[in-house]
Amino acid sequence: MNTIKQRLLTDWHPMRIIRLVFGVWALVQAFQVHDTIIGVFGVFFLYQAITNTGCCGVSQSCNTSVAPNVDNKGYIEYEEIK
């Protein structure tokens, strides 16, 4: 229970706020226009905002690694191209 509360109340960045606003707006429009597709998009963006996930999910598998290829002595290994 503590992790759900922590996930909801922390890490609010501009993209998460934009997803929340767009999701609420889409759901309001879906109810006013009686359009199911807009409602599905609204639920999708609200889910992303509430759970703090992106298109890649919680695993953040779209990110690239920042650390370079370093051997055990701390030197970066380069390959010479001829």
C-alpha positions as CSV (number, residue, x, y, z in Angstrom):
1,M,0.0,0.0,0.0
2,N,2.8,2.3,0.8
3,T,4.4,1.9,-2.7
4,I,1.1,2.8,-4.5
5,K,0.7,6.0,-2.4
6,Q,4.4,6.8,-3.0
7,R,4.0,6.2,-6.8
8,L,1.0,8.5,-6.9
9,L,2.4,11.4,-4.9
10,T,6.0,11.5,-6.2
11,D,7.9,12.2,-9.4
12,W,5.4,14.6,-10.9
13,H,7.2,16.1,-14.0
14,P,5.8,18.2,-16.8
15,M,5.2,15.3,-19.1
16,R,3.2,13.4,-16.5
17,I,1.1,16.5,-15.8
18,I,0.5,16.9,-19.6
19,R,-0.7,13.3,-19.8
20,L,-3.0,13.9,-16.8
21,V,-4.5,17.0,-18.3
22,F,-4.9,15.5,-21.8
23,G,-6.5,12.3,-20.3
24,V,-9.1,14.3,-18.3
25,W,-9.8,16.5,-21.3
26,A,-10.2,13.5,-23.6
27,L,-12.6,11.8,-21.2
28,V,-14.7,14.9,-20.8
29,Q,-14.9,15.2,-24.6
30,A,-15.8,11.5,-24.9
31,F,-18.8,11.9,-22.6
32,Q,-19.9,15.1,-24.3
33,V,-19.7,13.8,-27.8
34,H,-20.5,10.1,-26.9
35,D,-17.4,8.9,-28.7
36,T,-15.8,5.6,-27.5
37,I,-12.4,6.0,-29.3
38,I,-11.7,9.3,-27.6
39,G,-12.7,7.7,-24.3
40,V,-10.2,4.9,-24.9
41,F,-7.4,7.4,-25.5
42,G,-8.4,9.3,-22.4
43,V,-8.3,6.2,-20.3
44,F,-4.9,5.3,-21.8
45,F,-3.4,8.7,-21.0
46,L,-4.9,8.8,-17.5
47,Y,-3.4,5.3,-16.8
48,Q,0.0,6.6,-18.0
49,A,-0.3,9.7,-15.7
50,I,-1.4,7.8,-12.7
51,T,1.1,5.0,-12.9
52,N,3.9,7.2,-14.2
53,T,4.6,5.0,-17.2
54,G,5.4,5.9,-20.7
55,C,4.9,4.0,-24.0
56,C,7.6,1.6,-22.9
57,G,6.0,0.7,-19.6
58,V,7.6,0.6,-16.1
59,S,10.8,-1.1,-17.3
60,Q,11.9,2.0,-19.3
61,S,13.3,-0.3,-21.9
62,C,13.5,2.5,-24.5
63,N,16.4,4.1,-22.5
64,T,20.0,3.5,-23.6
65,S,22.8,2.8,-21.2
66,V,24.9,5.7,-20.2
67,A,27.9,3.8,-18.9
68,P,30.7,3.2,-21.5
69,N,32.3,-0.2,-22.0
70,V,35.0,-0.1,-19.3
71,D,37.4,-3.0,-18.4
72,N,38.3,-3.9,-14.8
73,K,41.2,-1.3,-14.7
74,G,38.9,1.6,-15.5
75,Y,40.1,2.1,-19.0
76,I,37.8,2.5,-21.9
77,E,38.4,-0.2,-24.6
78,Y,38.6,1.1,-28.2
79,E,38.8,-0.9,-31.3
80,E,41.0,0.3,-34.1
81,I,39.3,0.3,-37.5
82,K,41.7,-0.1,-40.6
